[in-house]
Amino acid sequence: MYTTFQKFAAEFLGTFALVFFGAGAVCADRYLQSSGGIGLLGIALASGLAMAIMVSALGHISGGHFNPAISIGFWVTKRIGTVEVFLYWAAQILGGVAAAFLLKAIIPEETWRAVALGTPELVRDFSRLSAMVLEAVASFFLVLVFFATAVDERGTFRAIAGFGIGLTLTLGILVIAPFTGAAMNPARAFGPALASTHWTNWGVYWIGPLAGGFLAGLLYDSLYLKKAV
């Protein structure tokens, strides 16, 4: 049984890795732009692999959320309490902020400023409502897969849960990043936004993912995890 501090530290480290490699990949793509960059696939794989690896490495300690949208799914299904969910959110946000400020300190300023340190952003003339829907749908499936692989004991073996979760994140980024930047995670958006002071449309990246995670947790729990009376 792990302590609250150990769980807090695991959530901090996992989210730190997710933001460091995810936002870092966006900066790397910009830095290598003259030679073609790493492209959307490279950026998506960086985030997906980071999520897969950290869920596999630390999931047994804290559950491996690394995302407030996943934690709210656990909260609405009463798998964690209100105090614990706020502790998870605090750890995740702090991890994202720490990773973003480290990237800011290391990466050349002209590179990170050009992409606002990897802060997600809407494509020109794309509405906030449409962006929220895309973020919500992508986050819905991310949390749904999380519940199906890492929570449901009758589902895919937990030993490979990280693989499925990471692939779902990769898929979401490939589809919605051209439109919204594909945060699918408020902590992923908040850290780089704070470090780069780039707050445009920031509400999209809280409302969309949290709504998607809330609905996915509630739906999976109600349909597949509730025991018949």
C-alpha positions, 0 to 999 in steps of 0.5 A: 500500500502506497502513501499519499505522498508516494501517489502524489510524487508518482502523479507529479513525475508522470505528468512531468514526463508527459509534458516534457516529451509532449511539449518538447516534441513540438519545440523540436519540430520547430527547431528542425523545421528547416529539415522538415521537422519531426512532423505530426506523427512524431509529435503524437508518438512522443506524447503517446509513448510517454503516456504508455511508458509512465502508466506502465512504470508508475500505474501500480503506485497512483493508478497512472492518471497523469491527467485531470480528465482521467482523475475526474472519471475516477472521482465521479465513479467514487474510486477516489474522494474529493480531497484525493482528486484535488491532490491528484490535480495539484500534483499533475498541474505542478508536474506540468508546470515544472516540465514547462519551465525546465523546457523554457530554461533549456530550449533556445528562446526563438524556438520555444517562443515560435510555438509558445512552448508547445501550448495547444492553440486553435487553428485560425477561424476554428470556433471554441465550441467546435474545439471543446467538442473535439477535445471532449470526444478525444478525451472521452475515448482516452478515459474510456480506454483507461477504464477498460484496460486499467480498471476493469479486471475482466478487460485487457490484461493490466500489464499492457494497459499502458500500450492501449492508453498510449495508442489512444492518446497518439490517435487523438493527437493525430486527428485533432491536433491540426484543429485544437493542438490536442491537449486532451489534458488540462495539465498538458495545456496549463504548464506551457501556457503559464511558462510562455504566458500564452493564455489564448482559448485556455478554457477550451483545454479545461472544459473539453477534456474534463467533460469528456473524462467525466462522461466516459467514467460515468458511462463505463462504470454504469454500463460495465462495472456496476454489479447487478442487485 
